[in-house]
Amino acid sequence: MTNDMTAGIASDETATTPSGQPLGISHRPSATATRLDELKATENRPAFIGYLPYGFPDSTTTLEAFRTIVDNGVDVVEIGLPYSDPVMDGPVIQKASQIAIDAGERIARVFEAVHVVADAGAIPLVMSYWNLILHYGVTRFAREFAEAGGAGLITPDLIPDEAGEWIEASDRYGLDRIFLVSPDSTDERLHVAAVNARGFVYAASRMGVTGERATMSASPEGLVARTRAAGASRVCVGIGVSTADQARHVGSYADGVIVGSALVHTLLDGDGSVKPAAQGLADLAARTRELAEGVRSARKG
């Protein structure tokens, strides 16, 4: 599969030291794990992890949107790389991604958003289907991402068994590897994800695509417990978290609460068209504050 965002990208390079030797393993600590641990130790709360696709709703407003969610309570930002075949994403994120692709966004420009998020004080992650990274060049992406201040990569369609090149590159540049697990994952699969992850394990609250839900099942809590039993130090929950009450409940047992569609939706009108920038950003700020309050009150009382 191809995507407009990979057009014109050169092949990968092998990173070396000035003497020409391959770079070894980075010993810098996980930025994501450090932030999650700090929030637990100092505020006794989970992290609020917010997702927005890069390039949506346009090249200027997208950067303002990332600043907005950080300024209003998001601790860790998932910067989504728009993809032409988003098998895991629901209609809201699919719509936003297509808008970004149609606008001609390119993968190389996402590092601008990484800078913005880091400068705003949050931890910048990138969420991407693996084909995009593969086309860009795994080592090239890891190097440029680390140089931009990136912390790690969430790969919804890459399993640890097939992630050898990424594991090597992420070790070399000290980047987090965030693999997904679901309620259908066997205990063996949970263990494989746990021992290969760095930062946290992403627990998908249910099988299927992303999207807002009026209610959530009890399966995420059981999945978090199983994933911890399989060896994961930190487990964050996403897919379907849409309201402050849901965020509060998930945050009572997870290390992080991941929200995507509910944030993206605020930048769109009911007919699916993009809101005027000022209105969209104001609505995004209000929704972020509401969800942040749910996350922050998860372990009170």
ZADO-1210 file (C-alpha; in nm, 4 decimals, padded with zeros to 6 digits):
<atoms>
<atom x="00.0000" y="00.0000" z="00.0000" code="MET" pos="1"/>
<atom x="00.1160" y="00.3511" z="-00.0668" code="THR" pos="2"/>
<atom x="00.0253" y="00.6884" z="00.0727" code="ASN" pos="3"/>
<atom x="00.0789" y="01.0455" z="-00.0461" code="ASP" pos="4"/>
<atom x="00.2709" y="01.1220" z="00.2721" code="MET" pos="5"/>
<atom x="00.5524" y="00.8891" z="00.1664" code="THR" pos="6"/>
<atom x="00.6072" y="01.0440" z="-00.1763" code="ALA" pos="7"/>
<atom x="00.9620" y="01.1456" z="-00.2654" code="GLY" pos="8"/>
<atom x="01.1263" y="00.9999" z="00.0448" code="ILE" pos="9"/>
<atom x="01.4817" y="00.8720" z="00.0157" code="ALA" pos="10"/>
<atom x="01.5988" y="00.5322" z="00.1344" code="SER" pos="11"/>
<atom x="01.7244" y="00.4736" z="00.4890" code="ASP" pos="12"/>
<atom x="02.0781" y="00.5300" z="00.6111" code="GLU" pos="13"/>
<atom x="02.2868" y="00.3466" z="00.8676" code="THR" pos="14"/>
<atom x="02.3692" y="00.5708" z="01.1612" code="ALA" pos="15"/>
<atom x="02.7313" y="00.5608" z="01.2779" code="THR" pos="16"/>
<atom x="02.9656" y="00.7296" z="01.5203" code="THR" pos="17"/>
<atom x="03.2243" y="00.9822" z="01.3873" code="PRO" pos="18"/>
<atom x="03.4710" y="00.6937" z="01.3637" code="SER" pos="19"/>
<atom x="03.2340" y="00.4993" z="01.1401" code="GLY" pos="20"/>
<atom x="03.1200" y="00.2424" z="01.3971" code="GLN" pos="21"/>
<atom x="02.7476" y="00.1614" z="01.4338" code="PRO" pos="22"/>
<atom x="02.5772" y="00.3431" z="01.7159" code="LEU" pos="23"/>
<atom x="02.5123" y="00.1366" z="02.0263" code="GLY" pos="24"/>
<atom x="02.2125" y="00.1306" z="02.2587" code="ILE" pos="25"/>
<atom x="02.0961" y="00.4586" z="02.4093" code="SER" pos="26"/>
<atom x="02.0775" y="00.4633" z="02.7873" code="HIS" pos="27"/>
<atom x="01.8434" y="00.7586" z="02.8208" code="ARG" pos="28"/>
<atom x="01.5395" y="00.6730" z="03.0355" code="PRO" pos="29"/>
<atom x="01.1930" y="00.6399" z="02.8871" code="SER" pos="30"/>
<atom x="01.0406" y="00.9881" z="02.8770" code="ALA" pos="31"/>
<atom x="00.6892" y="00.8460" z="02.8722" code="THR" pos="32"/>
<atom x="00.7428" y="00.6100" z="03.1642" code="ALA" pos="33"/>
<atom x="00.9100" y="00.8892" z="03.3592" code="THR" pos="34"/>
<atom x="00.6096" y="01.1202" z="03.3109" code="ARG" pos="35"/>
<atom x="00.3593" y="00.8490" z="03.4054" code="LEU" pos="36"/>
<atom x="00.5593" y="00.7600" z="03.7158" code="ASP" pos="37"/>
<atom x="00.5920" y="01.1267" z="03.8183" code="GLU" pos="38"/>
<atom x="00.2158" y="01.1829" z="03.7904" code="LEU" pos="39"/>
<atom x="00.1471" y="00.8746" z="04.0004" code="LYS" pos="40"/>
<atom x="00.4052" y="00.9693" z="04.2664" code="ALA" pos="41"/>
<atom x="00.3297" y="01.3403" z="04.2960" code="THR" pos="42"/>
<atom x="-00.0414" y="01.3673" z="04.2112" code="GLU" pos="43"/>
<atom x="-00.1677" y="01.0091" z="04.2505" code="ASN" pos="44"/>
<atom x="-00.3353" y="01.0176" z="03.9140" code="ARG" pos="45"/>
<atom x="-00.3127" y="00.8644" z="03.5678" code="PRO" pos="46"/>
<atom x="-00.1851" y="01.0497" z="03.2649" code="ALA" pos="47"/>
<atom x="-00.4217" y="01.2154" z="03.0201" code="PHE" pos="48"/>
<atom x="-00.3103" y="01.1056" z="02.6736" code="ILE" pos="49"/>
<atom x="-00.4681" y="01.2944" z="02.3849" code="GLY" pos="50"/>
<atom x="-00.4657" y="01.2060" z="02.0147" code="TYR" pos="51"/>
<atom x="-00.4931" y="01.4373" z="01.7151" code="LEU" pos="52"/>
<atom x="-00.3951" y="01.3668" z="01.3532" code="PRO" pos="53"/>
<atom x="-00.1161" y="01.5851" z="01.2175" code="TYR" pos="54"/>
<atom x="-00.2222" y="01.8216" z="00.9380" code="GLY" pos="55"/>
<atom x="-00.5851" y="01.8432" z="01.0511" code="PHE" pos="56"/>
<atom x="-00.7768" y="02.0614" z="01.0006" code="PRO" pos="57"/>
<atom x="-00.5002" y="02.2470" z="00.8116" code="ASP" pos="58"/>
<atom x="-00.1253" y="02.3004" z="00.8324" code="SER" pos="59"/>
<atom x="-00.1502" y="02.6048" z="01.0602" code="THR" pos="60"/>
<atom x="-00.4409" y="02.5139" z="01.2848" code="THR" pos="61"/>
<atom x="-00.3000" y="02.1671" z="01.3516" code="THR" pos="62"/>
<atom x="-00.0084" y="02.3149" z="01.5462" code="LEU" pos="63"/>
<atom x="-00.2430" y="02.5398" z="01.7418" code="GLU" pos="64"/>
<atom x="-00.4595" y="02.2366" z="01.8175" code="ALA" pos="65"/>
<atom x="-00.1640" y="02.0493" z="01.9669" code="PHE" pos="66"/>
<atom x="-00.0748" y="02.3511" z="02.1822" code="ARG" pos="67"/>
<atom x="-00.4382" y="02.3832" z="02.2869" code="THR" pos="68"/>
<atom x="-00.4745" y="02.0317" z="02.4231" code="ILE" pos="69"/>
<atom x="-00.1456" y="02.0576" z="02.6148" code="VAL" pos="70"/>
<atom x="-00.2403" y="02.3961" z="02.7596" code="ASP" pos="71"/>
<atom x="-00.5716" y="02.2518" z="02.8763" code="ASN" pos="72"/>
<atom x="-00.4530" y="01.9390" z="03.0511" code="GLY" pos="73"/>
<atom x="-00.3089" y="01.6747" z="02.8192" code="VAL" pos="74"/>
<atom x="00.0121" y="01.5213" z="02.9581" code="ASP" pos="75"/>
<atom x="00.1143" y="01.3000" z="02.6657" code="VAL" pos="76"/>
<atom x="00.0233" y="01.3690" z="02.3020" code="VAL" pos="77"/>
<atom x="-00.0293" y="01.1079" z="02.0327" code="GLU" pos="78"/>
<atom x="00.0495" y="01.2785" z="01.7020" code="ILE" pos="79"/>
<atom x="-00.1250" y="01.0731" z="01.4375" code="GLY" pos="80"/>
<atom x="00.0253" y="01.0262" z="01.0920" code="LEU" pos="81"/>
<atom x="-00.2668" y="01.0350" z="00.8460" code="PRO" pos="82"/>
<atom x="-00.2900" y="00.7182" z="00.6426" code="TYR" pos="83"/>
<atom x="-00.4919" y="00.6254" z="00.3351" code="SER" pos="84"/>
<atom x="-00.5987" y="00.2835" z="00.4689" code="ASP" pos="85"/>
<atom x="-00.6595" y="00.3304" z="00.8440" code="PRO" pos="86"/>
<atom x="-00.7916" y="-00.0129" z="00.9345" code="VAL" pos="87"/>
<atom x="-00.8159" y="00.0624" z="01.3077" code="MET" pos="88"/>
<atom x="-00.9680" y="00.4110" z="01.2887" code="ASP" pos="89"/>
<atom x="-01.3361" y="00.4960" z="01.3033" code="GLY" pos="90"/>
<atom x="-01.5200" y="00.7450" z="01.0803" code="PRO" pos="91"/>
<atom x="-01.4250" y="01.0615" z="01.2708" code="VAL" pos="92"/>
<atom x="-01.0502" y="00.9966" z="01.2556" code="ILE" pos="93"/>
<atom x="-01.0776" y="00.8639" z="00.9008" code="GLN" pos="94"/>
<atom x="-01.2434" y="01.1905" z="00.7973" code="LYS" pos="95"/>
<atom x="-00.9770" y="01.4003" z="00.9692" code="ALA" pos="96"/>
<atom x="-00.6952" y="01.1951" z="00.8193" code="SER" pos="97"/>
<atom x="-00.8359" y="01.2277" z="00.4696" code="GLN" pos="98"/>
<atom x="-00.8573" y="01.6049" z="00.5100" code="ILE" pos="99"/>
<atom x="-00.4882" y="01.6123" z="00.6035" code="ALA" pos="100"/>
<atom x="-00.3886" y="01.3852" z="00.3143" code="ILE" pos="101"/>
<atom x="-00.5900" y="01.5914" z="00.0669" code="ASP" pos="102"/>
<atom x="-00.4094" y="01.9007" z="00.1920" code="ALA" pos="103"/>
<atom x="-00.0782" y="01.7406" z="00.0923" code="GLY" pos="104"/>
<atom x="00.0761" y="01.6847" z="00.4320" code="GLU" pos="105"/>
<atom x="00.4012" y="01.4869" z="00.4349" code="ARG" pos="106"/>
<atom x="00.5540" y="01.2661" z="00.7011" code="ILE" pos="107"/>
<atom x="00.8709" y="01.4785" z="00.7230" code="ALA" pos="108"/>
<atom x="00.6684" y="01.7753" z="00.8462" code="ARG" pos="109"/>
<atom x="00.5338" y="01.5900" z="01.1471" code="VAL" pos="110"/>
<atom x="00.8560" y="01.6673" z="01.3323" code="PHE" pos="111"/>
<atom x="00.7361" y="02.0281" z="01.3484" code="GLU" pos="112"/>
<atom x="00.4442" y="01.9089" z="01.5602" code="ALA" pos="113"/>
<atom x="00.6816" y="01.7067" z="01.7764" code="VAL" pos="114"/>
<atom x="00.8757" y="02.0276" z="01.8494" code="HIS" pos="115"/>
<atom x="00.5536" y="02.2116" z="01.9343" code="VAL" pos="116"/>
<atom x="00.4335" y="01.9457" z="02.1772" code="VAL" pos="117"/>
<atom x="00.7715" y="01.9175" z="02.3490" code="ALA" pos="118"/>
<atom x="00.8033" y="02.2947" z="02.3802" code="ASP" pos="119"/>
<atom x="00.4544" y="02.3121" z="02.5313" code="ALA" pos="120"/>
<atom x="00.5644" y="02.0737" z="02.8060" code="GLY" pos="121"/>
<atom x="00.4005" y="01.7450" z="02.7077" code="ALA" pos="122"/>
<atom x="00.5520" y="01.4140" z="02.5996" code="ILE" pos="123"/>
<atom x="00.5305" y="01.3743" z="02.2192" code="PRO" pos="124"/>
<atom x="00.4486" y="01.0325" z="02.0782" code="LEU" pos="125"/>
<atom x="00.3720" y="00.9474" z="01.7176" code="VAL" pos="126"/>
<atom x="00.0992" y="00.6988" z="01.6291" code="MET" pos="127"/>
<atom x="00.1494" y="00.5481" z="01.2855" code="SER" pos="128"/>
<atom x="00.0690" y="00.2499" z="01.0731" code="TYR" pos="129"/>
<atom x="00.3922" y="00.0687" z="01.0063" code="TRP" pos="130"/>
<atom x="00.3909" y="00.1046" z="00.6287" code="ASN" pos="131"/>
<atom x="00.4508" y="00.4794" z="00.6601" code="LEU" pos="132"/>
<atom x="00.7577" y="00.4316" z="00.8797" code="ILE" pos="133"/>
<atom x="00.8882" y="00.1527" z="00.6573" code="LEU" pos="134"/>
<atom x="00.8647" y="00.3709" z="00.3462" code="HIS" pos="135"/>
<atom x="01.0296" y="00.6647" z="00.5210" code="TYR" pos="136"/>
<atom x="01.3147" y="00.4477" z="00.6516" code="GLY" pos="137"/>
<atom x="01.3077" y="00.3011" z="01.0009" code="VAL" pos="138"/>
<atom x="01.6473" y="00.4258" z="01.1154" code="THR" pos="139"/>
<atom x="01.5995" y="00.7608" z="00.9447" code="ARG" pos="140"/>
<atom x="01.2652" y="00.8086" z="01.1179" code="PHE" pos="141"/>
<atom x="01.4054" y="00.7076" z="01.4572" code="ALA" pos="142"/>
<atom x="01.7002" y="00.9439" z="01.4237" code="ARG" pos="143"/>
<atom x="01.4984" y="01.2458" z="01.3087" code="GLU" pos="144"/>
<atom x="01.2219" y="01.1771" z="01.5594" code="PHE" pos="145"/>
<atom x="01.4685" y="01.1617" z="01.8484" code="ALA" pos="146"/>
<atom x="01.6435" y="01.4787" z="01.7282" code="GLU" pos="147"/>
<atom x="01.3072" y="01.6591" z="01.7219" code="ALA" pos="148"/>
<atom x="01.2415" y="01.5666" z="02.0857" code="GLY" pos="149"/>
<atom x="01.0113" y="01.2713" z="02.0232" code="GLY" pos="150"/>
<atom x="00.9629" y="01.0117" z="02.2946" code="ALA" pos="151"/>
<atom x="00.8211" y="00.7055" z="02.1232" code="GLY" pos="152"/>
<atom x="00.6069" y="00.5399" z="01.8610" code="LEU" pos="153"/>
<atom x="00.2685" y="00.3678" z="01.8867" code="ILE" pos="154"/>
<atom x="00.2306" y="00.1036" z="01.6164" code="THR" pos="155"/>
<atom x="-00.1256" y="-00.0334" z="01.6000" code="PRO" pos="156"/>
<atom x="-00.0544" y="-00.2795" z="01.3183" code="ASP" pos="157"/>
<atom x="00.2952" y="-00.3944" z="01.4178" code="LEU" pos="158"/>
<atom x="00.3337" y="-00.6890" z="01.6529" code="ILE" pos="159"/>
<atom x="00.6555" y="-00.7452" z="01.8514" code="PRO" pos="160"/>
<atom x="00.7334" y="-01.0661" z="01.6619" code="ASP" pos="161"/>
<atom x="00.7707" y="-00.8652" z="01.3400" code="GLU" pos="162"/>
<atom x="00.9265" y="-00.5547" z="01.4938" code="ALA" pos="163"/>
<atom x="01.2947" y="-00.6505" z="01.4946" code="GLY" pos="164"/>
<atom x="01.4090" y="-00.3535" z="01.2876" code="GLU" pos="165"/>
<atom x="01.2071" y="-00.1107" z="01.4984" code="TRP" pos="166"/>
<atom x="01.3250" y="-00.2633" z="01.8257" code="ILE" pos="167"/>
<atom x="01.6850" y="-00.2192" z="01.7134" code="GLU" pos="168"/>
<atom x="01.6336" y="00.1401" z="01.5958" code="ALA" pos="169"/>
<atom x="01.4366" y="00.2419" z="01.9045" code="SER" pos="170"/>
<atom x="01.7036" y="00.0956" z="02.1327" code="ASP" pos="171"/>
<atom x="01.9678" y="00.2862" z="01.9391" code="ARG" pos="172"/>
<atom x="01.7914" y="00.6213" z="01.9823" code="TYR" pos="173"/>
<atom x="01.6231" y="00.5677" z="02.3208" code="GLY" pos="174"/>
<atom x="01.2669" y="00.5727" z="02.1897" code="LEU" pos="175"/>
<atom x="00.9633" y="00.4103" z="02.3449" code="ASP" pos="176"/>
<atom x="00.7895" y="00.1164" z="02.1753" code="ARG" pos="177"/>
<atom x="00.4187" y="00.1028" z="02.2467" code="ILE" pos="178"/>
<atom x="00.2422" y="-00.2126" z="02.1324" code="PHE" pos="179"/>
<atom x="-00.1325" y="-00.2766" z="02.1453" code="LEU" pos="180"/>
<atom x="-00.3195" y="-00.5563" z="02.3188" code="VAL" pos="181"/>
<atom x="-00.6919" y="-00.6308" z="02.3156" code="SER" pos="182"/>
<atom x="-00.9430" y="-00.8303" z="02.5219" code="PRO" pos="183"/>
<atom x="-00.8932" y="-01.1179" z="02.2771" code="ASP" pos="184"/>
<atom x="-00.5151" y="-01.1335" z="02.3341" code="SER" pos="185"/>
<atom x="-00.3954" y="-01.4565" z="02.4895" code="THR" pos="186"/>
<atom x="-00.1813" y="-01.4492" z="02.8022" code="ASP" pos="187"/>
<atom x="00.1142" y="-01.5460" z="02.5844" code="GLU" pos="188"/>
<atom x="00.0537" y="-01.2515" z="02.3496" code="ARG" pos="189"/>
<atom x="00.0205" y="-01.0173" z="02.6470" code="LEU" pos="190"/>
<atom x="00.3577" y="-01.1372" z="02.7774" code="HIS" pos="191"/>
<atom x="00.5260" y="-01.0848" z="02.4397" code="VAL" pos="192"/>
<atom x="00.3883" y="-00.7293" z="02.4213" code="ALA" pos="193"/>
<atom x="00.4831" y="-00.6551" z="02.7822" code="ALA" pos="194"/>
<atom x="00.8459" y="-00.7691" z="02.7611" code="VAL" pos="195"/>
<atom x="00.9070" y="-00.5891" z="02.4309" code="ASN" pos="196"/>
<atom x="00.7284" y="-00.2635" z="02.5161" code="ALA" pos="197"/>
<atom x="00.9036" y="00.0462" z="02.6438" code="ARG" pos="198"/>
<atom x="00.6978" y="00.3273" z="02.7982" code="GLY" pos="199"/>
<atom x="00.3640" y="00.1505" z="02.8383" code="PHE" pos="200"/>
<atom x="00.1380" y="-00.1099" z="02.6823" code="VAL" pos="201"/>
<atom x="-00.1684" y="00.0250" z="02.5001" code="TYR" pos="202"/>
<atom x="-00.4784" y="-00.1699" z="02.6044" code="ALA" pos="203"/>
<atom x="-00.7529" y="-00.1365" z="02.3440" code="ALA" pos="204"/>
<atom x="-01.0750" y="-00.1352" z="02.5444" code="SER" pos="205"/>
<atom x="-01.2525" y="-00.3493" z="02.2849" code="ARG" pos="206"/>
<atom x="-01.2024" y="-00.5097" z="01.9492" code="MET" pos="207"/>
<atom x="-01.2876" y="-00.2952" z="01.6469" code="GLY" pos="208"/>
<atom x="-01.2253" y="00.0586" z="01.5280" code="VAL" pos="209"/>
<atom x="-01.1807" y="00.3754" z="01.7295" code="THR" pos="210"/>
<atom x="-01.4722" y="00.6036" z="01.8056" code="GLY" pos="211"/>
<atom x="-01.6828" y="00.7640" z="02.0747" code="GLU" pos="212"/>
<atom x="-01.9087" y="00.5394" z="02.2833" code="ARG" pos="213"/>
<atom x="-02.1916" y="00.6192" z="02.5214" code="ALA" pos="214"/>
<atom x="-02.0950" y="00.3269" z="02.7438" code="THR" pos="215"/>
<atom x="-01.7882" y="00.1107" z="02.7990" code="MET" pos="216"/>
<atom x="-01.7756" y="-00.2578" z="02.8876" code="SER" pos="217"/>
<atom x="-01.5971" y="-00.4049" z="03.1872" code="ALA" pos="218"/>
<atom x="-01.3386" y="-00.5770" z="02.9664" code="SER" pos="219"/>
<atom x="-01.0716" y="-00.3000" z="02.9817" code="PRO" pos="220"/>
<atom x="-01.0269" y="-00.3378" z="03.3578" code="GLU" pos="221"/>
<atom x="-00.9763" y="-00.7103" z="03.3251" code="GLY" pos="222"/>
<atom x="-00.7392" y="-00.6586" z="03.0336" code="LEU" pos="223"/>
<atom x="-00.5292" y="-00.4136" z="03.2356" code="VAL" pos="224"/>
<atom x="-00.5041" y="-00.6638" z="03.5211" code="ALA" pos="225"/>
<atom x="-00.4075" y="-00.9456" z="03.2830" code="ARG" pos="226"/>
<atom x="-00.1474" y="-00.7290" z="03.1082" code="THR" pos="227"/>
<atom x="00.0127" y="-00.6334" z="03.4369" code="ARG" pos="228"/>
<atom x="00.0159" y="-00.9978" z="03.5408" code="ALA" pos="229"/>
<atom x="00.1928" y="-01.0714" z="03.2119" code="ALA" pos="230"/>
<atom x="00.4755" y="-00.8369" z="03.3075" code="GLY" pos="231"/>
<atom x="00.3752" y="-00.4850" z="03.2019" code="ALA" pos="232"/>
<atom x="00.4760" y="-00.2072" z="03.4422" code="SER" pos="233"/>
<atom x="00.2395" y="00.0503" z="03.2904" code="ARG" pos="234"/>
<atom x="-00.0848" y="-00.0012" z="03.1004" code="VAL" pos="235"/>
<atom x="-00.2899" y="00.2762" z="02.9407" code="CYS" pos="236"/>
<atom x="-00.6420" y="00.2355" z="02.8024" code="VAL" pos="237"/>
<atom x="-00.7875" y="00.3790" z="02.4843" code="GLY" pos="238"/>
<atom x="-01.0596" y="00.3359" z="02.2199" code="ILE" pos="239"/>
<atom x="-01.4046" y="00.4570" z="02.3145" code="GLY" pos="240"/>
<atom x="-01.3223" y="00.6940" z="02.6034" code="VAL" pos="241"/>
<atom x="-01.5501" y="00.9887" z="02.5245" code="SER" pos="242"/>
<atom x="-01.6741" y="01.1537" z="02.8442" code="THR" pos="243"/>
<atom x="-01.5333" y="01.2833" z="03.1708" code="ALA" pos="244"/>
<atom x="-01.7153" y="01.0065" z="03.3605" code="ASP" pos="245"/>
<atom x="-01.5625" y="00.7389" z="03.1380" code="GLN" pos="246"/>
<atom x="-01.2188" y="00.8982" z="03.1779" code="ALA" pos="247"/>
<atom x="-01.2669" y="00.9057" z="03.5555" code="ARG" pos="248"/>
<atom x="-01.3599" y="00.5386" z="03.5663" code="HIS" pos="249"/>
<atom x="-01.0792" y="00.4214" z="03.3374" code="VAL" pos="250"/>
<atom x="-00.8297" y="00.6365" z="03.5261" code="GLY" pos="251"/>
<atom x="-00.9184" y="00.4628" z="03.8509" code="SER" pos="252"/>
<atom x="-00.7367" y="00.1490" z="03.7362" code="TYR" pos="253"/>
<atom x="-00.5190" y="00.2415" z="03.4345" code="ALA" pos="254"/>
<atom x="-00.1891" y="00.4295" z="03.4251" code="ASP" pos="255"/>
<atom x="-00.3155" y="00.6520" z="03.1461" code="GLY" pos="256"/>
<atom x="-00.6432" y="00.7443" z="02.9774" code="VAL" pos="257"/>
<atom x="-00.6246" y="00.7773" z="02.5980" code="ILE" pos="258"/>
<atom x="-00.8775" y="00.9966" z="02.4149" code="VAL" pos="259"/>
<atom x="-00.8855" y="01.0457" z="02.0380" code="GLY" pos="260"/>
<atom x="-01.2162" y="01.0699" z="01.8525" code="SER" pos="261"/>
<atom x="-01.3801" y="01.2837" z="02.1213" code="ALA" pos="262"/>
<atom x="-01.1102" y="01.5493" z="02.0721" code="LEU" pos="263"/>
<atom x="-01.0987" y="01.5269" z="01.6930" code="VAL" pos="264"/>
<atom x="-01.4774" y="01.5569" z="01.6786" code="HIS" pos="265"/>
<atom x="-01.4737" y="01.9033" z="01.8366" code="THR" pos="266"/>
<atom x="-01.2994" y="02.0452" z="01.5275" code="LEU" pos="267"/>
<atom x="-01.5773" y="01.9232" z="01.2970" code="LEU" pos="268"/>
<atom x="-01.9348" y="02.0431" z="01.2513" code="ASP" pos="269"/>
<atom x="-02.2248" y="01.8017" z="01.2603" code="GLY" pos="270"/>
<atom x="-02.2151" y="01.7648" z="00.8820" code="ASP" pos="271"/>
<atom x="-01.8490" y="01.6654" z="00.8894" code="GLY" pos="272"/>
<atom x="-01.7143" y="01.9972" z="00.7646" code="SER" pos="273"/>
<atom x="-01.4286" y="02.1736" z="00.9413" code="VAL" pos="274"/>
<atom x="-01.5320" y="02.4429" z="01.1880" code="LYS" pos="275"/>
<atom x="-01.3832" y="02.7924" z="01.1587" code="PRO" pos="276"/>
<atom x="-01.0439" y="02.7803" z="01.3324" code="ALA" pos="277"/>
<atom x="-01.1296" y="03.0063" z="01.6264" code="ALA" pos="278"/>
<atom x="-01.4502" y="02.8207" z="01.7064" code="GLN" pos="279"/>
<atom x="-01.2894" y="02.4794" z="01.6657" code="GLY" pos="280"/>
<atom x="-00.9982" y="02.5617" z="01.8934" code="LEU" pos="281"/>
<atom x="-01.2277" y="02.7087" z="02.1573" code="ALA" pos="282"/>
<atom x="-01.4442" y="02.3967" z="02.1510" code="ASP" pos="283"/>
<atom x="-01.1325" y="02.1780" z="02.1631" code="LEU" pos="284"/>
<atom x="-01.0043" y="02.3658" z="02.4688" code="ALA" pos="285"/>
<atom x="-01.3352" y="02.3260" z="02.6502" code="ALA" pos="286"/>
<atom x="-01.3633" y="01.9537" z="02.5731" code="ARG" pos="287"/>
<atom x="-01.0030" y="01.8942" z="02.6782" code="THR" pos="288"/>
<atom x="-01.0566" y="02.0703" z="03.0115" code="ARG" pos="289"/>
<atom x="-01.3700" y="01.8644" z="03.0748" code="GLU" pos="290"/>
<atom x="-01.1930" y="01.5365" z="03.0064" code="LEU" pos="291"/>
<atom x="-00.8852" y="01.6451" z="03.2036" code="ALA" pos="292"/>
<atom x="-01.1002" y="01.7045" z="03.5086" code="GLU" pos="293"/>
<atom x="-01.2314" y="01.3504" z="03.4792" code="GLY" pos="294"/>
<atom x="-00.8793" y="01.2109" z="03.4592" code="VAL" pos="295"/>
<atom x="-00.7541" y="01.4211" z="03.7498" code="ARG" pos="296"/>
<atom x="-01.0397" y="01.3173" z="03.9782" code="SER" pos="297"/>
<atom x="-01.0075" y="00.9463" z="03.8991" code="ALA" pos="298"/>
<atom x="-00.8454" y="00.8484" z="04.2281" code="ARG" pos="299"/>
<atom x="-00.9996" y="01.1044" z="04.4631" code="LYS" pos="300"/>
<atom x="-01.2428" y="01.0309" z="04.7391" code="GLY" pos="301"/>
</atoms>
